[in-house]
Structures are given as structure tokens and as C-alpha cells.
Amino acid sequence: MAQDQTFFKSLRNLETSYRNIRILSIIIITACVMMTIGSLVFAYKVDSDADSRVYVVEQGKTLIAALRKDVRENRPVEARDHIRRFHELFFTLDPDGNSIEEHIREALPYGDESIQRLYLDTKEKGYYNNLIQAAASQEIQVDSIRLDLNQYPYRFRSFARQQIIRLTKVTTRRLITDGYLRNVSRSEVNPHGFLIEQLDIVDNSDIEERLRR
């Protein structure tokens, strides 16, 4: 009789242990499922946030994260920076052949064949060689850019000043350019996603000439 009671008691203990193990297993499985679902939801949210952002380039250097819904508002900023950066690359020159070629090489992807023609015409006239021989440098300051976003391609007009710095004098010139902007894919050499078309120099007349101190 005592053996039977011990046997049934052992069975009850086994049943209780099995029930506890089953409950614990259910809790662990439920927790794992909830963690998996939470991880998937978090990953989806992060991926959605990443997809909803683009990068706006400002002053040729800074990357600003922006929501896609704000891209339309940021495009004028990028357009003006594209134009400004092109002018800085193309018209900033030092009396060094390698430096000039490097600047031109960086500037060419910003526009179409009109920029290539302008470079070849300027080179053919001996302008770059004259700068090198005279140990002169050229700097540019873009003052303002007019941009018409009501038509496409977008028409622009840039107003800038050039300074040609020679050994004994400094010549300041007016530089007004016209052209159009077309949307293209972004790339490492064209981070803004614009292409300058039909670039034309409207005015490049002298403003003043002064002796260097």
C-alpha cells in the first residue's frame, strides 16, 4: 500500500514537472516570437526611413539628409549650388597646367558639350598658357543666380566677378552667364543630379584694373 502511494505521488510530481516545463516552454516560445516580430517591425521602420530620405548637396561639400516629400523644396537650393560650384571649378585657375586640367576635369561632368566647347575655345586662344607664363591666377565670386523653375529645362542667369591677379596688377571683370538645367541621375562626379545645357557667356567685360600693393 505504501509503495502504491509512493508510486502515485511520483506520478503526480512528474505530471506537475511536465506541466511546469510546458508552461515555461510556451513562455519562452512566445517571448521569442514577440522579439522576432519586434525586430522585423523595427527593421522595416528603419528601412522605410532610409528609403524616405535623400541627400541634398550644399556648397559642393555638405550632405544634408532630407525627406523625399521635401525634395521639391530643396531642388532650387541644389540647382543654385550646382551652378555656383561649376563656375568655381571652371573659372578658378592657378598658373599650373596640372591644376588647371584637374579643375576642368571636375567641371566637365556638370554640363553638356557647350562646356567642352568653351574649354577647347579658351585653350585654343592660348588663355591658359598665358596665365601660366605670366604666373597669374584667376578667382571668381558668384554674386547671385536667377533661376526660373516655371519652365523646363530650368533657365538660369549667373552674375559673378572675376579677378585676374598678376604680378603687378589686378583686373576685375564682370562675368554673366546664361544656360539651362536638366535633371539627370546623381553620381559621384555630379552629386546634385543636374546638367548645365547651352552655356553662354553674355558679358565678360572689364570693370576695373588696379596696381597691386
C-alpha positions as CSV (number, residue, x, y, z in Angstrom):
1,M,0.0,0.0,0.0
2,A,2.8,2.4,0.9
3,Q,4.5,1.5,-2.3
4,D,1.4,2.4,-4.3
5,Q,1.1,5.8,-2.6
6,T,4.7,6.5,-3.3
7,F,4.2,5.5,-7.0
8,F,1.2,7.7,-7.4
9,K,3.0,10.6,-5.6
10,S,5.9,10.2,-8.1
11,L,3.4,10.3,-11.0
12,R,1.8,13.5,-9.7
13,N,5.3,15.1,-9.3
14,L,6.2,14.1,-12.8
15,E,2.9,15.5,-14.1
16,T,3.5,18.7,-12.2
17,S,7.1,19.0,-13.5
18,Y,5.9,18.3,-17.1
19,R,3.2,20.9,-16.8
20,N,5.7,23.5,-15.4
21,I,8.1,22.7,-18.2
22,R,5.4,23.0,-20.8
23,I,4.3,26.4,-19.4
24,L,7.9,27.6,-19.3
25,S,8.4,26.4,-22.9
26,I,5.3,28.3,-24.0
27,I,6.5,31.4,-22.3
28,I,10.0,31.2,-23.9
29,I,8.5,30.5,-27.4
30,T,6.0,33.3,-27.0
31,A,8.9,35.7,-26.0
32,C,11.0,34.6,-29.0
33,V,8.1,35.1,-31.4
34,M,7.4,38.6,-29.9
35,M,11.1,39.5,-30.1
36,T,11.2,38.3,-33.8
37,I,8.1,40.3,-34.7
38,G,9.5,43.4,-32.9
39,S,12.9,43.0,-34.7
40,L,11.1,42.7,-38.1
41,V,8.9,45.8,-37.3
42,F,12.0,47.8,-36.3
43,A,13.9,46.7,-39.4
44,Y,11.0,47.7,-41.6
45,K,10.7,51.1,-40.0
46,V,14.5,51.7,-40.3
47,D,14.4,50.6,-44.0
48,S,11.3,52.8,-44.6
49,D,13.0,55.8,-43.0
50,A,16.1,55.2,-45.1
51,D,14.1,55.0,-48.3
52,S,12.2,58.1,-47.5
53,R,15.5,60.1,-47.3
54,V,17.6,61.6,-50.0
55,Y,20.9,63.6,-49.7
56,V,21.0,67.2,-50.7
57,V,24.4,68.7,-51.6
58,E,25.1,72.2,-50.5
59,Q,28.2,74.2,-51.4
60,G,29.7,71.2,-53.1
61,K,30.6,69.6,-49.8
62,T,27.9,69.2,-47.2
63,L,25.4,66.3,-47.4
64,I,22.0,67.1,-45.8
65,A,19.5,64.3,-45.2
66,A,16.0,65.4,-46.3
67,L,12.7,63.6,-46.6
68,R,11.6,62.8,-50.1
69,K,8.5,65.0,-49.7
70,D,10.8,67.9,-49.2
71,V,13.0,67.2,-52.3
72,R,10.9,69.6,-54.4
73,E,11.6,72.4,-51.9
74,N,15.3,71.6,-51.8
75,R,15.9,71.3,-55.6
76,P,16.2,75.1,-56.0
77,V,19.0,75.1,-53.4
78,E,20.8,72.3,-55.2
79,A,20.3,73.9,-58.5
80,R,21.9,77.1,-57.4
81,D,24.7,75.2,-55.7
82,H,25.3,73.2,-58.9
83,I,25.7,76.4,-60.9
84,R,27.9,78.0,-58.3
85,R,30.1,75.0,-57.9
86,F,30.5,74.7,-61.7
87,H,31.6,78.3,-62.0
88,E,34.1,77.9,-59.1
89,L,35.6,74.8,-60.7
90,F,35.8,76.1,-64.3
91,F,36.8,79.7,-63.7
92,T,39.1,79.4,-60.7
93,L,42.6,79.0,-62.2
94,D,46.2,78.8,-60.9
95,P,49.3,79.2,-63.0
96,D,49.9,75.5,-63.1
97,G,48.9,73.2,-66.0
98,N,48.1,70.2,-63.9
99,S,45.9,72.3,-61.5
100,I,44.0,73.8,-64.5
101,E,43.4,70.4,-66.0
102,E,42.2,69.0,-62.7
103,H,39.7,71.8,-62.2
104,I,38.4,71.5,-65.8
105,R,38.1,67.7,-65.5
106,E,36.0,68.2,-62.3
107,A,33.8,70.8,-64.0
108,L,33.0,69.0,-67.3
109,P,30.5,66.5,-65.8
110,Y,28.4,69.4,-64.6
111,G,27.3,70.3,-68.1
112,D,26.9,69.3,-71.8
113,E,29.1,69.7,-74.8
114,S,28.7,73.5,-74.6
115,I,31.1,73.5,-71.6
116,Q,33.6,71.3,-73.5
117,R,33.4,73.7,-76.5
118,L,34.1,76.7,-74.2
119,Y,37.1,74.9,-72.7
120,L,38.5,74.0,-76.1
121,D,38.0,77.5,-77.5
122,T,39.6,79.1,-74.4
123,K,42.5,76.7,-74.7
124,E,42.9,77.3,-78.4
125,K,43.2,81.0,-77.9
126,G,46.1,80.4,-75.5
127,Y,44.4,81.8,-72.5
128,Y,45.6,79.0,-70.1
129,N,49.2,79.2,-71.4
130,N,49.2,83.0,-71.0
131,L,48.1,82.6,-67.3
132,I,50.9,80.1,-66.7
133,Q,53.6,82.2,-68.5
134,A,52.5,85.4,-66.6
135,A,52.4,83.5,-63.3
136,A,48.8,84.9,-63.0
137,S,45.9,83.3,-61.2
138,Q,42.1,83.8,-61.6
139,E,39.5,83.8,-58.9
140,I,35.7,84.1,-59.1
141,Q,33.0,85.3,-56.8
142,V,29.4,84.3,-57.7
143,D,27.2,87.2,-56.5
144,S,23.7,85.9,-57.4
145,I,21.9,83.4,-59.6
146,R,18.5,83.8,-61.2
147,L,16.6,80.6,-61.7
148,D,13.3,80.1,-63.5
149,L,11.6,76.9,-62.2
150,N,8.4,77.6,-64.1
151,Q,9.8,76.2,-67.3
152,Y,11.8,73.0,-68.1
153,P,14.6,72.8,-68.7
154,Y,15.2,75.4,-66.0
155,R,16.7,78.6,-67.3
156,F,19.3,80.4,-65.2
157,R,21.5,83.5,-65.3
158,S,24.5,83.8,-63.1
159,F,26.1,87.1,-62.1
160,A,29.8,86.8,-60.9
161,R,33.0,88.8,-60.8
162,Q,36.4,87.5,-61.9
163,Q,39.7,88.7,-60.6
164,I,42.8,88.1,-62.6
165,I,45.8,88.5,-60.3
166,R,49.1,89.3,-62.0
167,L,52.5,90.2,-60.5
168,T,51.9,94.0,-60.7
169,K,48.2,94.5,-61.2
170,V,44.7,93.0,-60.5
171,T,42.0,93.1,-63.2
172,T,38.3,92.7,-62.2
173,R,35.9,91.5,-64.8
174,R,32.2,91.1,-64.9
175,L,31.0,87.5,-65.7
176,I,27.4,86.9,-66.7
177,T,26.4,83.5,-68.0
178,D,23.2,82.1,-69.3
179,G,22.1,78.5,-69.6
180,Y,19.6,75.8,-68.8
181,L,19.4,73.0,-66.2
182,R,18.2,69.5,-66.9
183,N,17.5,66.7,-64.3
184,V,19.9,63.7,-64.5
185,S,20.8,60.9,-62.2
186,R,23.1,61.7,-59.3
187,S,26.6,60.3,-59.4
188,E,30.0,60.8,-57.7
189,V,31.1,63.4,-60.3
190,N,27.6,65.0,-60.4
191,P,26.2,64.9,-56.9
192,H,23.4,67.4,-57.5
193,G,21.7,65.5,-60.3
194,F,21.6,68.4,-62.8
195,L,23.2,69.1,-66.2
196,I,24.0,72.5,-67.5
197,E,23.0,72.9,-71.1
198,Q,23.7,75.6,-73.7
199,L,26.0,77.6,-71.5
200,D,26.7,81.0,-72.9
201,I,28.9,83.9,-71.7
202,V,26.8,87.0,-72.0
203,D,29.2,89.6,-70.6
204,N,32.9,89.3,-69.6
205,S,33.9,92.9,-69.7
206,D,36.5,94.7,-67.5
207,I,35.2,96.6,-64.5
208,E,38.5,97.9,-63.2
209,E,42.2,97.5,-63.2
210,R,44.4,98.5,-60.3
211,L,48.0,98.1,-59.3
212,R,48.9,95.6,-56.6
213,R,50.3,96.9,-53.4
